[in-house]
Amino acid sequence: MVSEESKHLKIAMEAEAQSILSFWERYAVDPHGGFYGVVDSHLEPHADAKKHLVLNTRLIWTFSAAYRVLKKQSYKEMAQRAYNYFISHFTDSQYGGAYWELNADGTVYDATKRTYGEAFAIYALSEYYNAFRDKKALDQAISIYRCLEKHAFDEHNKGYYEALLQDWRFEQGKQISNINPYESASKTMNTHLHLLEAYTSLYKVWKNVDLKGRLQEHIKVMMDKIVDHSTWHFKLYFDRTWESLNYAVSYGHDIEGSWLLWEAAKIIGSDKIKECVKPISIKMAHAVLKEGWHRDGGILYEAEPMKQTNWNRSWWVQAEAVAGFFNAWKLTGEDEYYLAAMRVWRFIDEEIIDHINGGWFSFAISDKKSVNRIDGWTCPYHNTRMCLELMENIKI
């Protein structure tokens, strides 16, 4: 049963990837340069909206990866458009790294060096090199990696600071942002998770011994400091010495982290590391499987003890749940994970995919949230990656 259904799933993933990418080709391109910073719920572009590093780098990654797998010329053109805009406008030629946010005209609005954004730059540039073998892209990725190691790495306590000034100096007040509610949180799970995938991606194309050591250490920090071994959820916000600052659970990050940790362990290639990571990956996926479901289907965004649960079902959480449960099935052979992946995929088809205009809604239709279809955080990366991951891992 699983084998026959997998064939149909692989076909569906390719069709959905092309539908997602077609939406972005149709609605995201700013004729004045790069991509719109905002396209609202009515599919109207906001030409005056700021342009975000996270969106631009995710577009580089998405269209590069899509071209590598699907070999469609228009994907190459979109990847190159995003890459060229990044190099021309987001890169800091004076201090290195990339700016966090630009004005609509491409001038710098926020020059802060947020490690989260720098991680996505490394991730994007590594995949761009992987797809097109452009040495300048790899050199830029390596340059940003070295900036982070020189300035953002905490030699004493390990891990990486959340944010630094344009010239890479640390300032406590700069740690707070729309992805970090605590000024005292010098380190966050979210940033470390995406730095994990960035270093994994870079190591795939640049087998540097120092990078390998950092990636190994980063895996250990994720397992020892960020995974809560009493609940198998991630802890989210930390001070400089890794004291946790709240008790919230982020189901989307948990299931995403469960498979990204395994990807990192695989790329290192050490049996010892894989033996350590595998049971943690499975336990994290199992915790989401048992605790993370919305009563009407789909995976919850987050929950926090003594506070109201966030019942919304975000698009990216569902995408990561499909990839994460599928990975858990591959690791264990237990069909409950495969069935969970299929259950979430059916929910996506019913509640998240816009079958009229293409692309995905940001939240489930029944959540009744009218929000942007494109903005700094709403992108084609999680859902396209879900499609590509399953396409590449389903063996027919």
Secondary structure, 3 states (H helix, E strand, C coil): CHHHHHHHHHHHHHHHHHHHHHHHHHHCECCCCCECCCECCCCCECCCCCEEHHHHHHHHHHHHHHHHHHCCHHHHHHHHHHHHHHHHHHECCCCCCECCEECCCCCEEECCEEHHHHHHHHHHHHHHHHHHCCHHHHHHHHHHHHHHHHHHECCCCCCECCEECCCCCCCHHHCCECCECCCCCCEEHHHHHHHHHHHHHHHHHCCCHHHHHHHHHHHHHHHHHHEECCCCEECCEECCCCCECCCCEEHHHHHHHHHHHHHHHHHHCCHHHHHHHHHHHHHHHHHHHHHCECCCCCECCEECCCCCCECCCEHHHHHHHHHHHHHHHHHHCCHHHHHHHHHHHHHHHHHHECCCCCCECCECHHHCCCCCCECCCCCCHHHHHHHHHHHHHCCC
